[in-house]
Amino acid sequence: MRLLPAAMAATLVALTLTAGPAASADRSGVRVTDAGPARFWTGSVRADGPTNPKVPECAAVHCDRLRLTVALPPGTWRRPGGLQVAIRWAGVTEGALGLFVYRGNRLVAKSNAGVGIAQSLLIPSAANGTYHVYVAYGVTFGAVDPDPVISYEGLAEVEYPPSARPPRDLLPDLQALPQENVTYDNPGSIFGDTSEPGQSCFDSERAEQGAVQCLRFDQVLENVGEGPVELRFTRETGVFQDEPVAQRIHHSSGTYTDRPAGLVEFHPVHGHYHFKAFAQSELWRADANGAPVGTAPAAVGDKVSFCVADTDLVSFGRKGDAPLSYPAPDCLDPKQVVGTTEYFWYGISRGWADRYNWYLPDQYIDTAGLTDGTYVLFTRVDPEDKLLEADDANNCGTVIVQLTGLATSTPRADLRGTGPACT
């Protein structure tokens, strides 16, 4: 789950907003007339833009509005499906935009997760006619310097779920994407956890793991499978401890089964649950060409836990992704309470990724004692093989990093590109 702390978010790499094969539509409106490629548009919202008291979601903030015309041929919905509407924006803006679709005066769908860089919704078997899409200005949790103007890219397209035949389990397929940032910068503060000036480690990392020199990096874990990663657990009200968690496997028939998937842990410092051992990173020495050398890693990171969520719509504009189904930060509060039992569930939808940025706790490897040089950073999702997936062979991603000044108080990390294939 991606949360912005009181840190220098300007170091983030901005998301490039580019239209897909279908060119950007006329800004006055978008027409969806077939089940083919997505129709794209671009827009922006402002912190000081005009409000609209006739639309509740726009009464206090500026909204961009787009007219969406649906004129699909007969038979489009003989196969179950719906009209997907999605937006994405650059994380560097510290934005948390809301997405709302109206038909007349009736709200028909919305997507307004508080954390992430995309929203996506589905209008099941959308009837032909005119809709209005509203994109609302907002800022993410912990934002310290949000942009006054936030640009976004939008799309509308027909989407179908995976076919019911042949009968099969709709399994997830996790991949660790290459890191976009490696750094020794100070990560700031979040959830009451602080990194002192001049330090790259959080106080909790120093106290709990004995960290000294924290090489910090992103971990971006994508689901490219037919089905979601869905995790469910319960707790008794007022009890804060590790709890067993189940992975829910959805079947093409619409049924499901649950299977044990390890534990979630309650982190008192941060006040919420994480799925244990969701990813692990290793740092290997490398030669001048970026090939790992030696028989063991130079340093190993802890198996890190995640509050698993949909934050990045990686497959934006490609067929086969799902609407946002596991919003962040849903690990903070139960979805349902029955008596004294609290029910939690979260996960990653198909086509989405969960991003843990470098400035979040535990996204590090301690490089104290290492010497300057070229290294390969390996990151593997589900290192203990607790989750049932379609393919376990693609769970690892790598990047090449150059580390200098490790014996000084100002170490430096430079990203050199994608690393070799994992073994």
LINKAWO-V239646 format. One record per pair of residues at least 4 apart in sequence whose C-alpha atoms are under 7 Angstrom apart, sorted by the first residue. I is the first residue (numbers start at 1). J is the second residue. D is the distance in Angstrom with one decimal. If there is no record, write none. Layout:
BEGIN
((I J D) (I J D))
END
This chain:
BEGIN
((1 306 7.0) (1 307 5.6) (1 308 5.8) (1 309 5.4) (1 311 6.5) (1 328 6.1) (1 329 6.8) (1 354 5.6) (1 355 5.7) (1 356 5.7) (2 115 6.2) (2 116 6.0) (2 311 6.6) (2 355 5.4) (2 356 5.2) (2 357 6.5) (3 115 6.3) (3 141 6.2) (4 140 6.8) (4 141 6.0) (4 142 5.3) (4 143 5.9) (5 142 5.0) (5 143 6.6) (5 188 6.6) (5 189 5.7) (5 190 5.0) (6 142 6.2) (6 143 6.7) (6 144 5.9) (6 188 5.5) (6 189 5.5) (6 190 6.8) (7 187 5.6) (7 188 4.7) (7 189 6.9) (9 92 6.1) (10 92 5.9) (12 92 5.6) (13 92 6.9) (14 90 5.1) (14 91 6.2) (14 92 5.6) (15 89 6.7) (15 90 4.5) (15 91 6.8) (17 153 6.2) (19 23 6.3) (19 24 6.3) (19 40 6.3) (20 317 6.2) (22 37 6.3) (22 38 6.4) (22 39 6.0) (22 40 6.9) (23 40 6.6) (24 39 6.9) (24 40 4.8) (24 41 5.0) (25 30 5.9) (25 39 6.6) (25 40 5.9) (25 41 5.4) (26 30 6.8) (27 41 6.7) (28 66 6.9) (28 67 6.9) (29 66 5.8) (29 67 4.7) (29 68 5.8) (30 39 6.8) (30 67 6.4) (30 68 5.0) (30 69 6.2) (31 68 6.0) (31 69 4.7) (31 70 5.9) (32 39 6.9) (32 69 6.3) (32 70 5.0) (32 71 6.1) (32 72 6.8) (32 157 6.7) (33 70 6.3) (33 71 4.8) (33 72 4.7) (34 72 5.4) (34 73 6.8) (35 157 6.9) (35 158 5.1) (37 157 6.7) (38 155 6.1) (38 156 5.6) (38 157 4.5) (38 317 6.1) (39 155 5.4) (39 156 5.4) (39 157 6.4) (40 154 5.6) (40 155 4.3) (40 156 6.7) (41 153 6.0) (41 154 5.2) (41 155 6.3) (42 152 5.9) (42 153 4.4) (42 154 5.9) (43 64 6.9) (43 151 5.8) (43 152 5.5) (43 153 6.5) (44 64 6.5) (44 149 6.7) (44 150 5.4) (44 151 4.1) (44 152 5.8) (45 62 6.2) (45 63 6.1) (45 64 5.8) (45 136 6.9) (45 137 5.5) (45 149 5.7) (45 150 5.4) (45 151 6.6) (46 62 6.1) (46 137 6.4) (46 148 5.6) (46 149 4.5) (46 150 6.5) (47 62 6.7) (47 137 6.6) (47 148 5.0) (47 149 6.4) (49 62 4.9) (50 62 5.3) (51 58 5.7) (51 59 5.4) (51 60 6.0) (51 61 5.5) (51 62 4.8) (51 63 6.9) (52 58 5.2) (52 59 4.9) (53 58 6.6) (53 59 4.3) (55 59 6.1) (58 62 5.9) (58 63 5.7) (58 136 6.5) (61 136 6.6) (61 137 6.0) (62 136 6.0) (62 137 5.7) (63 134 5.8) (63 135 5.2) (63 136 4.3) (63 137 6.2) (64 134 5.6) (64 135 5.1) (64 136 6.6) (65 132 6.7) (65 133 5.6) (65 134 4.7) (65 135 6.6) (66 132 5.7) (66 133 5.1) (66 134 6.7) (67 130 7.0) (67 131 6.0) (67 132 4.8) (67 133 6.4) (68 130 5.8) (68 131 5.0) (68 132 5.8) (68 133 6.8) (69 129 5.8) (69 130 4.6) (69 131 6.2) (70 128 4.8) (70 129 5.3) (70 130 6.3) (71 128 5.1) (71 129 6.6) (72 76 6.6) (72 128 6.4) (77 81 6.4) (77 125 5.7) (80 160 6.5) (81 124 5.9) (81 125 5.8) (81 159 5.8) (81 160 4.3) (81 161 6.2) (82 122 5.8) (82 123 5.2) (82 124 4.0) (82 125 4.6) (82 126 5.9) (82 158 5.9) (82 159 5.6) (82 160 6.6) (83 122 5.4) (83 123 5.0) (83 124 6.4) (83 125 6.9) (83 126 5.9) (83 156 6.9) (83 157 5.7) (83 158 4.6) (83 159 6.1) (84 120 6.9) (84 121 5.7) (84 122 4.4) (84 123 6.4) (84 156 5.6) (84 157 5.4) (84 158 6.0) (84 159 6.2) (85 120 5.8) (85 121 5.5) (85 122 6.4) (85 155 5.7) (85 156 4.6) (85 157 6.8) (86 119 5.6) (86 120 4.0) (86 121 6.3) (86 154 5.6) (86 155 5.4) (86 156 6.7) (87 118 5.6) (87 119 5.4) (87 120 6.5) (87 152 6.5) (87 153 5.5) (87 154 4.3) (87 155 6.5) (88 117 5.7) (88 118 4.2) (88 119 6.5) (88 152 5.6) (88 153 5.5) (88 154 6.7) (89 117 5.6) (89 118 6.5) (89 151 6.4) (89 152 4.6) (89 153 6.5) (90 117 6.5) (91 95 6.7) (91 117 5.8) (93 146 5.7) (93 147 5.2) (93 150 6.5) (94 139 5.8) (94 140 5.8) (94 143 5.9) (94 146 5.0) (94 147 6.9) (95 138 5.7) (95 139 4.2) (95 140 5.5) (95 146 6.6) (95 150 6.9) (96 114 6.0) (96 115 6.2) (96 116 6.6) (96 117 6.8) (96 138 4.9) (96 139 4.6) (96 140 4.7) (97 135 6.6) (97 136 5.5) (97 137 5.2) (97 138 5.0) (98 111 6.3) (98 112 4.6) (98 135 5.6) (98 136 4.8) (98 137 6.8) (98 138 7.0) (99 110 5.6) (99 111 5.2) (99 112 6.0) (99 119 6.5) (99 134 5.9) (99 135 4.8) (99 136 6.5) (100 109 6.1) (100 110 4.4) (100 111 6.6) (100 133 5.9) (100 134 5.1) (100 135 6.5) (101 107 6.0) (101 108 5.9) (101 109 5.4) (101 110 6.2) (101 131 6.7) (101 132 5.7) (101 133 4.6) (101 134 6.2) (102 106 5.4) (102 107 4.4) (102 108 5.5) (102 131 5.7) (102 132 5.2) (102 133 6.5) (103 107 6.5) (103 108 6.6) (103 130 6.7) (103 131 4.7) (103 132 6.3) (109 121 6.6) (109 123 6.5) (110 121 6.2) (111 119 5.6) (111 120 5.9) (111 121 5.8) (112 119 6.7) (113 327 5.1) (113 328 5.9) (114 140 6.2) (114 328 6.3) (114 329 7.0) (115 140 5.8) (115 141 6.7) (115 311 6.8) (115 328 5.3) (115 329 6.5) (116 311 4.1) (116 312 6.3) (117 311 6.0) (117 312 5.7) (118 311 6.5) (118 312 5.8) (118 313 6.0) (119 324 6.4) (120 323 4.9) (120 324 5.2) (121 323 4.9) (121 324 6.3) (122 323 6.0) (139 143 6.5) (139 146 6.5) (159 319 6.9) (159 320 6.8) (162 226 6.7) (163 252 6.9) (164 252 4.6) (164 253 5.7) (167 252 5.8) (167 253 6.6) (168 251 5.9) (168 252 5.6) (169 249 6.8) (169 250 6.0) (169 251 4.3) (169 252 6.1) (170 226 5.2) (170 227 4.4) (170 249 6.9) (170 250 5.6) (170 251 5.4) (170 252 6.2) (171 225 6.0) (171 226 5.7) (171 227 4.8) (171 228 6.9) (171 249 6.7) (171 389 5.5) (171 390 5.5) (172 223 6.1) (172 224 6.7) (172 225 4.1) (172 226 5.9) (172 227 4.8) (172 228 5.2) (172 229 5.6) (172 389 5.2) (172 390 6.1) (173 223 5.3) (173 224 5.2) (173 225 4.2) (173 389 5.1) (173 390 5.3) (173 391 5.9) (174 221 6.7) (174 222 5.6) (174 223 4.6) (174 224 6.3) (174 381 6.9) (174 395 5.8) (175 221 5.7) (175 222 5.2) (175 223 6.4) (175 381 6.7) (175 394 5.8) (175 395 4.5) (175 396 6.3) (176 220 6.0) (176 221 4.7) (176 222 6.4) (176 379 6.4) (176 380 6.1) (176 381 5.9) (176 395 5.7) (176 396 5.2) (176 397 5.0) (177 220 5.5) (177 221 6.1) (177 222 7.0) (177 397 5.4) (178 397 5.3) (178 398 5.5) (178 399 5.9) (178 418 6.5) (179 217 6.6) (179 218 5.3) (179 219 6.2) (179 399 6.6) (180 218 6.4) (181 217 5.4) (181 218 5.9) (182 215 6.9) (182 216 5.6) (182 217 4.4) (182 413 6.1) (182 414 6.8) (182 415 6.4) (183 215 5.9) (183 216 5.3) (183 217 6.4) (183 412 6.8) (183 413 5.3) (184 200 5.4) (184 214 6.5) (184 215 5.4) (184 216 6.0) (184 411 6.6) (184 412 6.2) (184 413 6.7) (185 200 5.6) (186 195 6.5) (186 197 7.0) (186 198 6.7) (186 199 5.7) (186 200 4.6) (187 195 6.3) (187 200 6.4) (187 359 4.4) (188 194 6.0) (188 195 5.4) (189 193 5.4) (189 194 4.3) (189 195 6.2) (190 194 6.7) (191 270 5.1) (193 202 6.6) (193 203 6.5) (193 204 6.6) (193 269 6.9) (194 202 5.4) (194 203 5.7) (195 199 6.1) (195 200 6.7) (195 201 5.8) (195 202 4.2) (195 203 5.7) (200 213 6.6) (200 214 5.4) (201 205 6.1) (201 206 6.5) (201 211 6.7) (201 212 7.0) (201 213 6.7) (201 214 5.3) (202 206 6.4) (202 361 6.7) (203 207 6.1) (204 208 5.7) (205 209 5.3) (205 210 6.5) (205 211 5.7) (205 362 6.8) (206 210 4.5) (206 211 4.4) (206 212 6.6) (211 366 5.9) (212 366 6.4) (212 368 6.2) (213 366 5.2) (213 367 5.6) (213 368 5.2) (214 364 5.5) (214 365 5.6) (214 366 4.7) (214 367 6.4) (215 364 5.2) (215 365 5.3) (215 366 6.1) (215 367 6.5) (216 358 5.2) (216 363 5.7) (216 364 4.3) (216 365 6.8) (217 357 6.7) (217 358 4.3) (217 363 5.9) (217 364 6.1) (218 356 5.7) (218 357 4.4) (218 358 4.6) (218 363 6.8) (219 355 5.9) (219 356 5.2) (219 357 6.4) (220 353 6.4) (220 354 5.7) (220 355 4.4) (220 356 6.2) (221 353 5.2) (221 354 5.3) (221 355 6.5) (221 381 7.0) (222 352 5.8) (222 353 3.9) (222 354 6.5) (223 348 6.5) (223 349 6.7) (223 350 5.4) (223 351 5.8) (223 352 5.9) (223 353 6.1) (224 350 5.7) (224 351 5.5) (225 350 5.9) (225 390 6.8) (226 350 6.2) (227 250 6.8) (227 349 7.0) (227 350 5.9) (228 347 6.8) (228 348 5.6) (228 349 4.5) (228 350 5.4) (229 347 5.0) (229 348 5.1) (229 349 6.5) (230 247 5.7) (230 248 5.4) (230 346 5.8) (230 347 4.4) (230 348 6.7) (231 245 6.5) (231 246 5.6) (231 247 4.7) (231 248 6.2) (231 345 5.4) (231 346 5.4) (231 347 5.8) (232 245 5.6) (232 246 5.3) (232 247 6.5) (232 344 5.7) (232 345 4.3) (232 346 6.7) (233 243 7.0) (233 244 6.5) (233 245 4.8) (233 246 6.4) (233 343 6.2) (233 344 5.4) (233 345 6.5) (234 341 6.6) (234 342 5.5) (234 343 4.6) (234 344 6.0) (235 239 6.7) (235 341 5.9) (235 342 5.4) (235 343 6.9) (236 340 5.7) (236 341 4.7) (236 342 6.0) (237 340 5.4) (237 341 6.1) (237 342 6.3) (240 266 6.2) (241 265 6.5) (241 266 5.6) (242 263 6.4) (242 264 5.6) (242 265 4.3) (242 266 5.9) (243 263 5.5) (243 264 5.4) (243 265 6.6) (244 262 5.9) (244 263 4.5) (244 264 6.4) (245 260 6.3) (245 261 5.6) (245 262 5.8) (245 263 5.2) (245 264 6.2) (246 258 5.9) (246 259 5.3) (246 260 4.5) (246 261 5.1) (247 258 5.6) (247 259 5.3) (247 260 6.2) (247 261 5.7) (248 256 6.6) (248 257 5.8) (248 258 4.4) (248 259 6.6) (249 256 5.4) (249 257 5.3) (249 258 6.1) (250 254 6.8) (250 255 6.1) (250 256 4.3) (250 257 6.7) (251 255 5.3) (251 256 5.4) (261 386 5.2) (261 387 6.1) (262 386 6.5) (263 275 6.4) (263 276 5.9) (264 273 6.2) (264 274 5.4) (264 275 4.3) (264 276 5.4) (265 273 5.4) (265 274 5.4) (265 275 6.5) (265 276 6.3) (266 272 5.5) (266 273 4.4) (266 274 6.6) (267 271 5.7) (267 272 5.8) (267 273 6.2) (272 331 6.4) (272 332 5.2) (273 307 6.5) (273 331 5.9) (273 332 7.0) (274 305 5.2) (274 306 4.7) (274 307 4.6) (275 305 5.1) (275 306 5.2) (275 307 6.2) (276 304 6.7) (276 305 4.3) (276 306 6.9) (277 303 4.7) (277 304 5.0) (277 305 5.0) (277 382 6.8) (278 303 6.9) (278 304 5.9) (278 305 5.2) (278 306 6.2) (278 381 5.8) (278 382 4.9) (278 383 7.0) (279 303 5.7) (279 304 5.5) (279 379 6.9) (279 380 5.5) (279 381 4.2) (279 382 5.4) (279 383 6.0) (280 301 6.2) (280 302 6.2) (280 303 4.6) (280 304 6.1) (280 379 5.7) (280 380 5.4) (280 381 6.6) (280 383 6.5) (281 300 6.3) (281 301 5.3) (281 377 6.9) (281 378 5.4) (281 379 4.2) (281 380 6.3) (282 297 6.3) (282 299 6.0) (282 300 4.5) (282 301 6.0) (282 377 5.8) (282 378 5.2) (282 379 6.6) (283 297 5.7) (283 298 5.7) (283 299 5.2) (283 300 6.2) (283 375 6.4) (283 376 5.7) (283 377 4.7) (283 378 6.4) (284 292 5.9) (284 297 4.5) (284 298 5.2) (284 375 5.4) (284 376 5.2) (284 377 6.5) (285 292 5.7) (285 293 5.7) (285 298 6.3) (285 374 6.3) (285 375 4.4) (285 376 6.3) (286 290 5.1) (286 291 5.1) (286 292 4.2) (286 293 5.2) (286 374 5.4) (286 375 4.8) (286 376 6.2) (287 291 5.5) (287 292 6.6) (287 293 6.6) (287 374 6.7) (288 374 7.0) (290 376 6.7) (290 400 6.2) (290 419 6.6) (291 420 6.6) (292 376 6.5) (299 365 6.9) (299 367 6.8) (300 365 6.4) (301 364 6.6) (301 365 4.8) (304 362 6.6) (307 331 5.7) (308 346 6.0) (308 347 5.1) (308 348 6.7) (308 354 6.5) (309 326 5.3) (309 327 5.8) (309 328 5.5) (309 346 6.1) (309 347 5.1) (309 348 5.4) (309 354 5.6) (310 324 6.4) (310 326 5.4) (310 327 5.7) (310 328 6.7) (310 348 5.2) (310 349 6.6) (310 352 5.8) (310 353 5.9) (310 354 5.5) (311 353 6.1) (311 354 5.3) (311 355 6.4) (312 352 5.6) (312 353 5.0) (312 354 6.3) (312 355 7.0) (313 351 6.3) (313 352 4.6) (313 353 6.5) (314 351 6.0) (314 352 5.4) (314 353 6.4) (315 321 6.4) (315 351 5.1) (315 352 6.8) (321 350 5.4) (321 351 4.5) (322 349 6.1) (322 350 5.6) (322 351 6.5) (324 349 6.9) (325 349 6.4) (326 346 5.4) (326 347 5.6) (326 348 6.4) (330 346 6.8) (334 342 5.7) (334 343 5.3) (334 344 4.8) (335 343 5.8) (335 344 5.4) (336 342 6.0) (336 343 5.1) (337 341 5.7) (337 342 4.5) (337 343 6.1) (338 342 6.5) (348 352 6.2) (348 353 6.5) (348 354 6.9) (356 360 6.6) (358 363 5.6) (370 406 6.9) (371 406 6.3) (372 403 5.3) (372 404 4.7) (372 405 6.6) (372 406 6.0) (373 402 5.8) (373 403 5.5) (373 404 6.6) (374 401 5.9) (374 402 4.6) (374 403 6.4) (375 400 5.8) (375 401 5.3) (375 402 6.3) (376 398 6.7) (376 399 5.8) (376 400 4.6) (376 401 6.1) (376 419 6.4) (377 398 5.5) (377 399 5.4) (377 400 6.2) (378 396 6.9) (378 397 5.9) (378 398 4.6) (378 399 6.9) (379 396 5.5) (379 397 5.4) (379 398 6.3) (380 395 5.5) (380 396 4.2) (380 397 6.6) (381 395 5.4) (381 396 6.4) (382 386 6.6) (382 387 6.8) (396 422 6.1) (397 422 6.8) (398 418 6.0) (398 419 4.7) (398 420 6.6) (399 417 5.6) (399 418 4.3) (399 419 4.1) (400 415 6.2) (400 416 5.2) (400 417 5.5) (400 418 6.0) (400 419 5.0) (401 413 6.5) (401 414 5.5) (401 415 4.6) (401 416 5.4) (402 413 5.7) (402 414 5.1) (402 415 6.5) (402 416 6.9) (403 412 5.8) (403 413 4.7) (403 414 6.6) (404 411 5.9) (404 412 5.3) (404 413 6.6) (405 410 6.3) (405 411 4.3) (405 412 6.1) (406 411 4.8))
END
